[in-house]
Amino acid sequence: MTDPVALAYLFGDDDLALDRAVGRIAETWSATGEKPDRWDLRGNRNLATSQIAELGLRIASPVLFGGGTLAVVSNAGSLTVKTEDRDTLIGLIAVLAPGNALVIVEQSATGAKAPGQTKLAEAITTAGGVLERHESPREGALAAWVEGEARDSGVTLEAGAAKELAKRIGGFVREGDADRRDQTRRASSELAKLALYRPSGHVTVDDVADLVAEAVPGSGWALADAVGERNGPRATELLDILAETSPELVIVAILHRRVRELIEVLDRSRSARNAAEIGRPMGIQSAFRVERLVEQARRWQPAELNAALDALLEVEATVKGAPGRGAGDAQRRLAFTLWIADHVGRTGQRAGQGPIRSAARGERAATSH
């Protein structure tokens, strides 16, 4: 028999896994007789004090009859903005009454290795609670997850079908800012749909292609990188995806920032001894990102970048509906498409390799020692 879990801190970017983890915690109480009633609380910084007080009343009250309370708290960061609220929340751990349970659920960013509310997580583990990280699987790991989910659901997949499903829901997108929170939930939903389509047979790769719509996560970083690399077709493809979820002015800002970064990289590369000397004044600490910008900048001439930056002002004016410019959806989309065709898609000459090549070589040499 599994001992009931009374304290837990769950974090990660896999919403389905987080939900299922809460469900498993609830199941640990089933063998004890009365099962606690689940009570959900989403933190609100404007109501933090009153919400913490209500939470305390629910989990600190002794259980006299029936089941206790399983309190599931999300967005806990909003309850810890003020030091006194954070300390009060942490203090509730010590007064948790037997028969009650407290679970903190943090929907963290992809790649987060540690919980966002460090002090709260430490207090929970110090009190004997559980700390779990649930990261959304990607690429081959997501395909393997699909296969396991299919077996558990009684769905028979033909070889390659799991990988095709993972690809179509964006599992093979590598950009860091891709939103993966709902990928496993969507994969589970798509498997249920495929099971209805093939109730007694094998689900084939063609079945997946026919029934599962592609939904590659729109990525601002990916669009900026495609522009920096002067990959016009890829930039156009990503623009179409990103435009479905992001305001047009946000897209303008993404493009403007990358062009300005490339201009600055070209300028600083004239005197920089290594890539670190390029990135440090720009506030970029990641050596990998500096290297990537250096490689992208080598594909441009300064005059080309200046022209692209000036043309972005025209795109922005069109998006904002400035006088004399079309204000319809078609006109705004055309403005972006023409900007990519006129500036990104041109091959151009590769910028001089001297200073930037030396900077990149210097950075690699420094990191190799």
Secondary structure, DSSP 8 states (H G I E B T S, - for coil): ------EEEEEES-HHHHHHHHHHHHHTTGGGSS--EEEEEE--GGGHHHHHHHHHHHHHS---SS--EEEEEE-GGGGSSSHHHHHHHHHGGGG--TT-EEEEEEE--TT--S-S-HHHHHHHHHTT-EEEEE----THHHHHHHHHHHHHHT--B-TTHHHHHHHHTTTT---TT---TTHHHHHHHHHHHHHHHSTTS-B-HHHHHHHS-------HHHHHHHHHTT-HHHHHHHHHHHTTTS-HHHHHHHHHHHHHHHHHHHHHTTT-SSHHHHHGGGT---HHHHHHHHHHHTT--HHHHHHHHHHHHHHHHHHTT-TTS--SHHHHHHHHHHHIIIIIS-------SHHHHHHHHHHHHHHH-
